[in-house]
Amino acid sequence: MVTGECKFTSAPLGYSALASLEDHTDEIRWSPEGSEIKHEYALFARNGFTQSVQDAAADRDDLQLFDLEQIVDPSVSH
């Protein structure tokens, strides 16, 4: 299951947004009770990400980050 959040703020997206998304993922009930769910996360941000979020994405394979440039032009990669 991919869970995501989009922020259109003037500041880079901080680690608290990632932590909040992870906390709320368990509240989503889209699969039968007791089934195994592999969680993946996607964060979308107008003004990029703080270093702590970038570091988390570099260390994890279940987290993808998308900035405004990538959203507007999907051929752009970072």
PDB file of N, CA, C and O in Angstrom:
ATOM      1  N   MET A   1       0.843  -1.157   0.000  1.00  0.00           N
ATOM      2  CA  MET A   1       0.000   0.000   0.000  1.00  0.00           C
ATOM      3  C   MET A   1       0.896   1.229   0.000  1.00  0.00           C
ATOM      4  O   MET A   1       1.820   1.336   0.806  1.00  0.00           O
ATOM      5  N   VAL A   2       0.617   2.151  -0.905  1.00  0.00           N
ATOM      6  CA  VAL A   2       1.349   3.412  -0.942  1.00  0.00           C
ATOM      7  C   VAL A   2       0.491   4.474  -0.282  1.00  0.00           C
ATOM      8  O   VAL A   2      -0.666   4.676  -0.649  1.00  0.00           O
ATOM      9  N   THR A   3       1.069   5.142   0.689  1.00  0.00           N
ATOM     10  CA  THR A   3       0.403   6.233   1.388  1.00  0.00           C
ATOM     11  C   THR A   3       1.230   7.483   1.150  1.00  0.00           C
ATOM     12  O   THR A   3       2.458   7.451   1.237  1.00  0.00           O
ATOM     13  N   GLY A   4       0.555   8.584   0.849  1.00  0.00           N
ATOM     14  CA  GLY A   4       1.299   9.788   0.542  1.00  0.00           C
ATOM     15  C   GLY A   4       0.689  11.029   1.146  1.00  0.00           C
ATOM     16  O   GLY A   4      -0.431  11.033   1.658  1.00  0.00           O
ATOM     17  N   GLU A   5       1.477  12.079   1.061  1.00  0.00           N
ATOM     18  CA  GLU A   5       1.017  13.380   1.539  1.00  0.00           C
ATOM     19  C   GLU A   5       1.639  14.446   0.651  1.00  0.00           C
ATOM     20  O   GLU A   5       2.787  14.333   0.221  1.00  0.00           O
ATOM     21  N   CYS A   6       0.861  15.474   0.389  1.00  0.00           N
ATOM     22  CA  CYS A   6       1.304  16.577  -0.446  1.00  0.00           C
ATOM     23  C   CYS A   6       1.211  17.867   0.356  1.00  0.00           C
ATOM     24  O   CYS A   6       0.182  18.148   0.971  1.00  0.00           O
ATOM     25  N   LYS A   7       2.279  18.646   0.349  1.00  0.00           N
ATOM     26  CA  LYS A   7       2.318  19.930   1.049  1.00  0.00           C
ATOM     27  C   LYS A   7       2.676  21.034   0.066  1.00  0.00           C
ATOM     28  O   LYS A   7       3.673  20.939  -0.649  1.00  0.00           O
ATOM     29  N   PHE A   8       1.866  22.075   0.035  1.00  0.00           N
ATOM     30  CA  PHE A   8       2.103  23.222  -0.847  1.00  0.00           C
ATOM     31  C   PHE A   8       2.409  24.420   0.034  1.00  0.00           C
ATOM     32  O   PHE A   8       1.626  25.367   0.108  1.00  0.00           O
ATOM     33  N   THR A   9       3.547  24.370   0.699  1.00  0.00           N
ATOM     34  CA  THR A   9       3.942  25.416   1.633  1.00  0.00           C
ATOM     35  C   THR A   9       5.179  26.140   1.122  1.00  0.00           C
ATOM     36  O   THR A   9       5.835  25.695   0.180  1.00  0.00           O
ATOM     37  N   SER A  10       5.482  27.256   1.756  1.00  0.00           N
ATOM     38  CA  SER A  10       6.655  28.027   1.345  1.00  0.00           C
ATOM     39  C   SER A  10       7.942  27.502   1.969  1.00  0.00           C
ATOM     40  O   SER A  10       9.030  27.926   1.579  1.00  0.00           O
ATOM     41  N   ALA A  11       7.840  26.597   2.917  1.00  0.00           N
ATOM     42  CA  ALA A  11       9.015  26.031   3.580  1.00  0.00           C
ATOM     43  C   ALA A  11       9.207  24.579   3.139  1.00  0.00           C
ATOM     44  O   ALA A  11       8.239  23.920   2.759  1.00  0.00           O
ATOM     45  N   PRO A  12      10.436  24.073   3.183  1.00  0.00           N
ATOM     46  CA  PRO A  12      10.661  22.671   2.868  1.00  0.00           C
ATOM     47  C   PRO A  12       9.881  21.764   3.826  1.00  0.00           C
ATOM     48  O   PRO A  12       9.662  22.105   4.988  1.00  0.00           O
ATOM     49  N   LEU A  13       9.477  20.623   3.317  1.00  0.00           N
ATOM     50  CA  LEU A  13       8.735  19.650   4.120  1.00  0.00           C
ATOM     51  C   LEU A  13       9.662  19.039   5.147  1.00  0.00           C
ATOM     52  O   LEU A  13      10.733  18.542   4.798  1.00  0.00           O
ATOM     53  N   GLY A  14       9.267  19.069   6.417  1.00  0.00           N
ATOM     54  CA  GLY A  14      10.110  18.576   7.501  1.00  0.00           C
ATOM     55  C   GLY A  14       9.783  17.156   7.931  1.00  0.00           C
ATOM     56  O   GLY A  14       8.798  16.563   7.491  1.00  0.00           O
ATOM     57  N   TYR A  15      10.630  16.627   8.801  1.00  0.00           N
ATOM     58  CA  TYR A  15      10.500  15.246   9.265  1.00  0.00           C
ATOM     59  C   TYR A  15       9.194  15.013  10.014  1.00  0.00           C
ATOM     60  O   TYR A  15       8.689  13.890  10.026  1.00  0.00           O
ATOM     61  N   SER A  16       8.640  16.042  10.634  1.00  0.00           N
ATOM     62  CA  SER A  16       7.385  15.860  11.378  1.00  0.00           C
ATOM     63  C   SER A  16       6.251  15.425  10.445  1.00  0.00           C
ATOM     64  O   SER A  16       5.361  14.689  10.871  1.00  0.00           O
ATOM     65  N   ALA A  17       6.266  15.864   9.185  1.00  0.00           N
ATOM     66  CA  ALA A  17       5.241  15.445   8.223  1.00  0.00           C
ATOM     67  C   ALA A  17       5.370  13.951   7.927  1.00  0.00           C
ATOM     68  O   ALA A  17       4.364  13.248   7.837  1.00  0.00           O
ATOM     69  N   LEU A  18       6.599  13.466   7.776  1.00  0.00           N
ATOM     70  CA  LEU A  18       6.821  12.035   7.559  1.00  0.00           C
ATOM     71  C   LEU A  18       6.380  11.239   8.774  1.00  0.00           C
ATOM     72  O   LEU A  18       5.697  10.225   8.629  1.00  0.00           O
ATOM     73  N   ALA A  19       6.753  11.673   9.960  1.00  0.00           N
ATOM     74  CA  ALA A  19       6.381  10.970  11.187  1.00  0.00           C
ATOM     75  C   ALA A  19       4.866  10.927  11.345  1.00  0.00           C
ATOM     76  O   ALA A  19       4.319   9.897  11.738  1.00  0.00           O
ATOM     77  N   SER A  20       4.186  12.015  11.050  1.00  0.00           N
ATOM     78  CA  SER A  20       2.730  12.065  11.139  1.00  0.00           C
ATOM     79  C   SER A  20       2.089  11.112  10.134  1.00  0.00           C
ATOM     80  O   SER A  20       1.124  10.421  10.462  1.00  0.00           O
ATOM     81  N   LEU A  21       2.615  11.074   8.925  1.00  0.00           N
ATOM     82  CA  LEU A  21       2.092  10.161   7.906  1.00  0.00           C
ATOM     83  C   LEU A  21       2.249   8.718   8.359  1.00  0.00           C
ATOM     84  O   LEU A  21       1.316   7.925   8.226  1.00  0.00           O
ATOM     85  N   GLU A  22       3.408   8.367   8.889  1.00  0.00           N
ATOM     86  CA  GLU A  22       3.629   7.005   9.367  1.00  0.00           C
ATOM     87  C   GLU A  22       2.687   6.672  10.522  1.00  0.00           C
ATOM     88  O   GLU A  22       2.165   5.559  10.586  1.00  0.00           O
ATOM     89  N   ASP A  23       2.466   7.607  11.424  1.00  0.00           N
ATOM     90  CA  ASP A  23       1.567   7.378  12.556  1.00  0.00           C
ATOM     91  C   ASP A  23       0.137   7.122  12.094  1.00  0.00           C
ATOM     92  O   ASP A  23      -0.557   6.275  12.657  1.00  0.00           O
ATOM     93  N   HIS A  24      -0.304   7.846  11.076  1.00  0.00           N
ATOM     94  CA  HIS A  24      -1.689   7.734  10.629  1.00  0.00           C
ATOM     95  C   HIS A  24      -1.925   6.580   9.660  1.00  0.00           C
ATOM     96  O   HIS A  24      -3.074   6.219   9.404  1.00  0.00           O
ATOM     97  N   THR A  25      -0.872   6.004   9.122  1.00  0.00           N
ATOM     98  CA  THR A  25      -1.017   4.897   8.174  1.00  0.00           C
ATOM     99  C   THR A  25      -1.749   3.713   8.803  1.00  0.00           C
ATOM    100  O   THR A  25      -2.542   3.053   8.132  1.00  0.00           O
ATOM    101  N   ASP A  26      -1.497   3.440  10.063  1.00  0.00           N
ATOM    102  CA  ASP A  26      -2.150   2.313  10.725  1.00  0.00           C
ATOM    103  C   ASP A  26      -3.659   2.504  10.866  1.00  0.00           C
ATOM    104  O   ASP A  26      -4.388   1.536  11.083  1.00  0.00           O
ATOM    105  N   GLU A  27      -4.129   3.742  10.744  1.00  0.00           N
ATOM    106  CA  GLU A  27      -5.561   4.008  10.857  1.00  0.00           C
ATOM    107  C   GLU A  27      -6.312   3.711   9.565  1.00  0.00           C
ATOM    108  O   GLU A  27      -7.541   3.636   9.577  1.00  0.00           O
ATOM    109  N   ILE A  28      -5.606   3.541   8.458  1.00  0.00           N
ATOM    110  CA  ILE A  28      -6.243   3.262   7.174  1.00  0.00           C
ATOM    111  C   ILE A  28      -6.645   1.793   7.140  1.00  0.00           C
ATOM    112  O   ILE A  28      -5.818   0.910   7.370  1.00  0.00           O
ATOM    113  N   ARG A  29      -7.891   1.541   6.858  1.00  0.00           N
ATOM    114  CA  ARG A  29      -8.422   0.178   6.863  1.00  0.00           C
ATOM    115  C   ARG A  29      -8.918  -0.185   5.465  1.00  0.00           C
ATOM    116  O   ARG A  29     -10.123  -0.244   5.222  1.00  0.00           O
ATOM    117  N   TRP A  30      -7.979  -0.429   4.549  1.00  0.00           N
ATOM    118  CA  TRP A  30      -8.345  -0.762   3.177  1.00  0.00           C
ATOM    119  C   TRP A  30      -8.165  -2.226   2.851  1.00  0.00           C
ATOM    120  O   TRP A  30      -8.422  -2.635   1.718  1.00  0.00           O
ATOM    121  N   SER A  31      -7.743  -3.008   3.779  1.00  0.00           N
ATOM    122  CA  SER A  31      -7.520  -4.425   3.516  1.00  0.00           C
ATOM    123  C   SER A  31      -8.191  -5.248   4.605  1.00  0.00           C
ATOM    124  O   SER A  31      -8.476  -4.741   5.690  1.00  0.00           O
ATOM    125  N   PRO A  32      -8.439  -6.507   4.314  1.00  0.00           N
ATOM    126  CA  PRO A  32      -9.070  -7.365   5.326  1.00  0.00           C
ATOM    127  C   PRO A  32      -8.238  -7.426   6.602  1.00  0.00           C
ATOM    128  O   PRO A  32      -7.008  -7.460   6.567  1.00  0.00           O
ATOM    129  N   GLU A  33      -8.931  -7.438   7.705  1.00  0.00           N
ATOM    130  CA  GLU A  33      -8.252  -7.505   9.005  1.00  0.00           C
ATOM    131  C   GLU A  33      -7.360  -8.738   9.080  1.00  0.00           C
ATOM    132  O   GLU A  33      -7.747  -9.833   8.674  1.00  0.00           O
ATOM    133  N   GLY A  34      -6.181  -8.536   9.599  1.00  0.00           N
ATOM    134  CA  GLY A  34      -5.238  -9.632   9.767  1.00  0.00           C
ATOM    135  C   GLY A  34      -4.355  -9.884   8.563  1.00  0.00           C
ATOM    136  O   GLY A  34      -3.441 -10.704   8.639  1.00  0.00           O
ATOM    137  N   SER A  35      -4.600  -9.204   7.449  1.00  0.00           N
ATOM    138  CA  SER A  35      -3.763  -9.427   6.264  1.00  0.00           C
ATOM    139  C   SER A  35      -2.458  -8.635   6.389  1.00  0.00           C
ATOM    140  O   SER A  35      -2.418  -7.575   7.013  1.00  0.00           O
ATOM    141  N   GLU A  36      -1.419  -9.157   5.801  1.00  0.00           N
ATOM    142  CA  GLU A  36      -0.103  -8.523   5.812  1.00  0.00           C
ATOM    143  C   GLU A  36      -0.095  -7.355   4.826  1.00  0.00           C
ATOM    144  O   GLU A  36      -0.469  -7.520   3.665  1.00  0.00           O
ATOM    145  N   ILE A  37       0.328  -6.185   5.280  1.00  0.00           N
ATOM    146  CA  ILE A  37       0.380  -5.007   4.426  1.00  0.00           C
ATOM    147  C   ILE A  37       1.805  -4.480   4.411  1.00  0.00           C
ATOM    148  O   ILE A  37       2.401  -4.253   5.464  1.00  0.00           O
ATOM    149  N   LYS A  38       2.344  -4.288   3.226  1.00  0.00           N
ATOM    150  CA  LYS A  38       3.657  -3.660   3.087  1.00  0.00           C
ATOM    151  C   LYS A  38       3.407  -2.183   2.821  1.00  0.00           C
ATOM    152  O   LYS A  38       2.826  -1.821   1.797  1.00  0.00           O
ATOM    153  N   HIS A  39       3.841  -1.340   3.732  1.00  0.00           N
ATOM    154  CA  HIS A  39       3.635   0.102   3.599  1.00  0.00           C
ATOM    155  C   HIS A  39       4.784   0.738   2.833  1.00  0.00           C
ATOM    156  O   HIS A  39       5.956   0.441   3.065  1.00  0.00           O
ATOM    157  N   GLU A  40       4.418   1.611   1.925  1.00  0.00           N
ATOM    158  CA  GLU A  40       5.373   2.457   1.231  1.00  0.00           C
ATOM    159  C   GLU A  40       4.846   3.880   1.312  1.00  0.00           C
ATOM    160  O   GLU A  40       3.639   4.098   1.413  1.00  0.00           O
ATOM    161  N   TYR A  41       5.760   4.852   1.268  1.00  0.00           N
ATOM    162  CA  TYR A  41       5.389   6.243   1.485  1.00  0.00           C
ATOM    163  C   TYR A  41       5.880   7.114   0.331  1.00  0.00           C
ATOM    164  O   TYR A  41       6.954   6.892  -0.227  1.00  0.00           O
ATOM    165  N   ALA A  42       5.066   8.107  -0.007  1.00  0.00           N
ATOM    166  CA  ALA A  42       5.433   9.094  -1.020  1.00  0.00           C
ATOM    167  C   ALA A  42       5.116  10.476  -0.459  1.00  0.00           C
ATOM    168  O   ALA A  42       4.006  10.728   0.009  1.00  0.00           O
ATOM    169  N   LEU A  43       6.089  11.355  -0.511  1.00  0.00           N
ATOM    170  CA  LEU A  43       5.895  12.732  -0.069  1.00  0.00           C
ATOM    171  C   LEU A  43       6.078  13.659  -1.268  1.00  0.00           C
ATOM    172  O   LEU A  43       7.027  13.523  -2.041  1.00  0.00           O
ATOM    173  N   PHE A  44       5.155  14.599  -1.405  1.00  0.00           N
ATOM    174  CA  PHE A  44       5.169  15.571  -2.487  1.00  0.00           C
ATOM    175  C   PHE A  44       5.254  16.957  -1.843  1.00  0.00           C
ATOM    176  O   PHE A  44       4.482  17.269  -0.936  1.00  0.00           O
ATOM    177  N   ALA A  45       6.183  17.781  -2.306  1.00  0.00           N
ATOM    178  CA  ALA A  45       6.376  19.086  -1.678  1.00  0.00           C
ATOM    179  C   ALA A  45       6.694  20.159  -2.710  1.00  0.00           C
ATOM    180  O   ALA A  45       7.471  19.943  -3.639  1.00  0.00           O
ATOM    181  N   ARG A  46       6.085  21.300  -2.528  1.00  0.00           N
ATOM    182  CA  ARG A  46       6.315  22.454  -3.406  1.00  0.00           C
ATOM    183  C   ARG A  46       7.741  22.970  -3.296  1.00  0.00           C
ATOM    184  O   ARG A  46       8.364  23.305  -4.304  1.00  0.00           O
ATOM    185  N   ASN A  47       8.255  23.034  -2.075  1.00  0.00           N
ATOM    186  CA  ASN A  47       9.568  23.649  -1.841  1.00  0.00           C
ATOM    187  C   ASN A  47      10.609  22.685  -1.304  1.00  0.00           C
ATOM    188  O   ASN A  47      11.465  23.073  -0.509  1.00  0.00           O
ATOM    189  N   GLY A  48      10.546  21.456  -1.723  1.00  0.00           N
ATOM    190  CA  GLY A  48      11.582  20.502  -1.349  1.00  0.00           C
ATOM    191  C   GLY A  48      11.442  19.972   0.067  1.00  0.00           C
ATOM    192  O   GLY A  48      10.379  20.057   0.683  1.00  0.00           O
ATOM    193  N   PHE A  49      12.532  19.429   0.562  1.00  0.00           N
ATOM    194  CA  PHE A  49      12.522  18.690   1.821  1.00  0.00           C
ATOM    195  C   PHE A  49      13.705  19.102   2.694  1.00  0.00           C
ATOM    196  O   PHE A  49      14.764  19.481   2.194  1.00  0.00           O
ATOM    197  N   THR A  50      13.505  19.021   3.992  1.00  0.00           N
ATOM    198  CA  THR A  50      14.614  19.290   4.904  1.00  0.00           C
ATOM    199  C   THR A  50      15.652  18.181   4.759  1.00  0.00           C
ATOM    200  O   THR A  50      15.365  17.115   4.214  1.00  0.00           O
ATOM    201  N   GLN A  51      16.843  18.441   5.246  1.00  0.00           N
ATOM    202  CA  GLN A  51      17.914  17.453   5.155  1.00  0.00           C
ATOM    203  C   GLN A  51      17.539  16.161   5.869  1.00  0.00           C
ATOM    204  O   GLN A  51      17.891  15.079   5.400  1.00  0.00           O
ATOM    205  N   SER A  52      16.834  16.251   6.992  1.00  0.00           N
ATOM    206  CA  SER A  52      16.480  15.031   7.726  1.00  0.00           C
ATOM    207  C   SER A  52      15.556  14.128   6.910  1.00  0.00           C
ATOM    208  O   SER A  52      15.667  12.904   6.983  1.00  0.00           O
ATOM    209  N   VAL A  53      14.648  14.719   6.136  1.00  0.00           N
ATOM    210  CA  VAL A  53      13.762  13.920   5.286  1.00  0.00           C
ATOM    211  C   VAL A  53      14.566  13.329   4.123  1.00  0.00           C
ATOM    212  O   VAL A  53      14.367  12.170   3.760  1.00  0.00           O
ATOM    213  N   GLN A  54      15.462  14.108   3.545  1.00  0.00           N
ATOM    214  CA  GLN A  54      16.307  13.600   2.464  1.00  0.00           C
ATOM    215  C   GLN A  54      17.185  12.448   2.947  1.00  0.00           C
ATOM    216  O   GLN A  54      17.374  11.464   2.232  1.00  0.00           O
ATOM    217  N   ASP A  55      17.717  12.571   4.153  1.00  0.00           N
ATOM    218  CA  ASP A  55      18.542  11.502   4.727  1.00  0.00           C
ATOM    219  C   ASP A  55      17.709  10.247   4.951  1.00  0.00           C
ATOM    220  O   ASP A  55      18.170   9.139   4.677  1.00  0.00           O
ATOM    221  N   ALA A  56      16.487  10.412   5.447  1.00  0.00           N
ATOM    222  CA  ALA A  56      15.611   9.264   5.668  1.00  0.00           C
ATOM    223  C   ALA A  56      15.327   8.551   4.348  1.00  0.00           C
ATOM    224  O   ALA A  56      15.362   7.322   4.288  1.00  0.00           O
ATOM    225  N   ALA A  57      15.049   9.311   3.297  1.00  0.00           N
ATOM    226  CA  ALA A  57      14.769   8.714   1.990  1.00  0.00           C
ATOM    227  C   ALA A  57      15.986   7.980   1.436  1.00  0.00           C
ATOM    228  O   ALA A  57      15.845   6.948   0.780  1.00  0.00           O
ATOM    229  N   ALA A  58      17.176   8.508   1.697  1.00  0.00           N
ATOM    230  CA  ALA A  58      18.401   7.861   1.219  1.00  0.00           C
ATOM    231  C   ALA A  58      18.652   6.539   1.935  1.00  0.00           C
ATOM    232  O   ALA A  58      19.249   5.626   1.365  1.00  0.00           O
ATOM    233  N   ASP A  59      18.195   6.434   3.190  1.00  0.00           N
ATOM    234  CA  ASP A  59      18.434   5.238   4.000  1.00  0.00           C
ATOM    235  C   ASP A  59      17.340   4.182   3.875  1.00  0.00           C
ATOM    236  O   ASP A  59      17.509   3.054   4.336  1.00  0.00           O
ATOM    237  N   ARG A  60      16.219   4.544   3.253  1.00  0.00           N
ATOM    238  CA  ARG A  60      15.061   3.637   3.214  1.00  0.00           C
ATOM    239  C   ARG A  60      14.663   3.334   1.779  1.00  0.00           C
ATOM    240  O   ARG A  60      14.833   4.163   0.885  1.00  0.00           O
ATOM    241  N   ASP A  61      14.127   2.131   1.570  1.00  0.00           N
ATOM    242  CA  ASP A  61      13.626   1.797   0.242  1.00  0.00           C
ATOM    243  C   ASP A  61      12.102   1.902   0.164  1.00  0.00           C
ATOM    244  O   ASP A  61      11.512   1.603  -0.875  1.00  0.00           O
ATOM    245  N   ASP A  62      11.462   2.323   1.258  1.00  0.00           N
ATOM    246  CA  ASP A  62       9.998   2.442   1.284  1.00  0.00           C
ATOM    247  C   ASP A  62       9.526   3.898   1.262  1.00  0.00           C
ATOM    248  O   ASP A  62       8.366   4.176   1.565  1.00  0.00           O
ATOM    249  N   LEU A  63      10.418   4.830   0.905  1.00  0.00           N
ATOM    250  CA  LEU A  63      10.088   6.251   0.926  1.00  0.00           C
ATOM    251  C   LEU A  63      10.596   6.926  -0.346  1.00  0.00           C
ATOM    252  O   LEU A  63      11.782   6.855  -0.668  1.00  0.00           O
ATOM    253  N   GLN A  64       9.688   7.576  -1.061  1.00  0.00           N
ATOM    254  CA  GLN A  64      10.036   8.323  -2.266  1.00  0.00           C
ATOM    255  C   GLN A  64       9.655   9.785  -2.066  1.00  0.00           C
ATOM    256  O   GLN A  64       8.609  10.087  -1.491  1.00  0.00           O
ATOM    257  N   LEU A  65      10.504  10.688  -2.540  1.00  0.00           N
ATOM    258  CA  LEU A  65      10.261  12.125  -2.428  1.00  0.00           C
ATOM    259  C   LEU A  65      10.082  12.722  -3.816  1.00  0.00           C
ATOM    260  O   LEU A  65      10.810  12.378  -4.747  1.00  0.00           O
ATOM    261  N   PHE A  66       9.114  13.615  -3.949  1.00  0.00           N
ATOM    262  CA  PHE A  66       8.841  14.278  -5.223  1.00  0.00           C
ATOM    263  C   PHE A  66       8.704  15.774  -4.965  1.00  0.00           C
ATOM    264  O   PHE A  66       7.834  16.205  -4.208  1.00  0.00           O
ATOM    265  N   ASP A  67       9.582  16.573  -5.608  1.00  0.00           N
ATOM    266  CA  ASP A  67       9.476  18.020  -5.473  1.00  0.00           C
ATOM    267  C   ASP A  67       8.667  18.575  -6.642  1.00  0.00           C
ATOM    268  O   ASP A  67       8.275  17.830  -7.541  1.00  0.00           O
ATOM    269  N   LEU A  68       8.420  19.869  -6.630  1.00  0.00           N
ATOM    270  CA  LEU A  68       7.569  20.492  -7.640  1.00  0.00           C
ATOM    271  C   LEU A  68       8.112  20.272  -9.053  1.00  0.00           C
ATOM    272  O   LEU A  68       7.345  20.033  -9.985  1.00  0.00           O
ATOM    273  N   GLU A  69       9.416  20.352  -9.208  1.00  0.00           N
ATOM    274  CA  GLU A  69      10.023  20.158 -10.527  1.00  0.00           C
ATOM    275  C   GLU A  69       9.696  18.764 -11.076  1.00  0.00           C
ATOM    276  O   GLU A  69       9.372  18.626 -12.256  1.00  0.00           O
ATOM    277  N   GLN A  70       9.777  17.740 -10.236  1.00  0.00           N
ATOM    278  CA  GLN A  70       9.467  16.382 -10.666  1.00  0.00           C
ATOM    279  C   GLN A  70       7.971  16.196 -10.927  1.00  0.00           C
ATOM    280  O   GLN A  70       7.590  15.427 -11.809  1.00  0.00           O
ATOM    281  N   ILE A  71       7.134  16.884 -10.178  1.00  0.00           N
ATOM    282  CA  ILE A  71       5.693  16.777 -10.367  1.00  0.00           C
ATOM    283  C   ILE A  71       5.294  17.387 -11.709  1.00  0.00           C
ATOM    284  O   ILE A  71       4.480  16.822 -12.440  1.00  0.00           O
ATOM    285  N   VAL A  72       5.873  18.541 -12.024  1.00  0.00           N
ATOM    286  CA  VAL A  72       5.546  19.237 -13.266  1.00  0.00           C
ATOM    287  C   VAL A  72       6.164  18.529 -14.468  1.00  0.00           C
ATOM    288  O   VAL A  72       5.534  18.444 -15.522  1.00  0.00           O
ATOM    289  N   ASP A  73       7.387  18.022 -14.325  1.00  0.00           N
ATOM    290  CA  ASP A  73       8.082  17.343 -15.415  1.00  0.00           C
ATOM    291  C   ASP A  73       8.590  15.992 -14.902  1.00  0.00           C
ATOM    292  O   ASP A  73       9.691  15.914 -14.358  1.00  0.00           O
ATOM    293  N   PRO A  74       7.793  14.925 -15.072  1.00  0.00           N
ATOM    294  CA  PRO A  74       8.173  13.609 -14.532  1.00  0.00           C
ATOM    295  C   PRO A  74       9.477  13.048 -15.077  1.00  0.00           C
ATOM    296  O   PRO A  74      10.009  12.097 -14.505  1.00  0.00           O
ATOM    297  N   SER A  75      10.017  13.604 -16.168  1.00  0.00           N
ATOM    298  CA  SER A  75      11.270  13.107 -16.692  1.00  0.00           C
ATOM    299  C   SER A  75      12.475  13.560 -15.858  1.00  0.00           C
ATOM    300  O   SER A  75      13.581  13.050 -16.036  1.00  0.00           O
ATOM    301  N   VAL A  76      12.255  14.525 -14.943  1.00  0.00           N
ATOM    302  CA  VAL A  76      13.314  15.035 -14.070  1.00  0.00           C
ATOM    303  C   VAL A  76      13.500  14.058 -12.913  1.00  0.00           C
ATOM    304  O   VAL A  76      12.531  13.659 -12.268  1.00  0.00           O
ATOM    305  N   SER A  77      14.732  13.683 -12.657  1.00  0.00           N
ATOM    306  CA  SER A  77      15.017  12.833 -11.490  1.00  0.00           C
ATOM    307  C   SER A  77      16.130  13.473 -10.681  1.00  0.00           C
ATOM    308  O   SER A  77      16.936  14.241 -11.206  1.00  0.00           O
ATOM    309  N   HIS A  78      16.165  13.151  -9.416  1.00  0.00           N
ATOM    310  CA  HIS A  78      17.200  13.718  -8.525  1.00  0.00           C
ATOM    311  C   HIS A  78      18.016  12.606  -7.935  1.00  0.00           C
ATOM    312  O   HIS A  78      18.938  12.861  -7.160  1.00  0.00           O
TER     313      HIS A  78
END
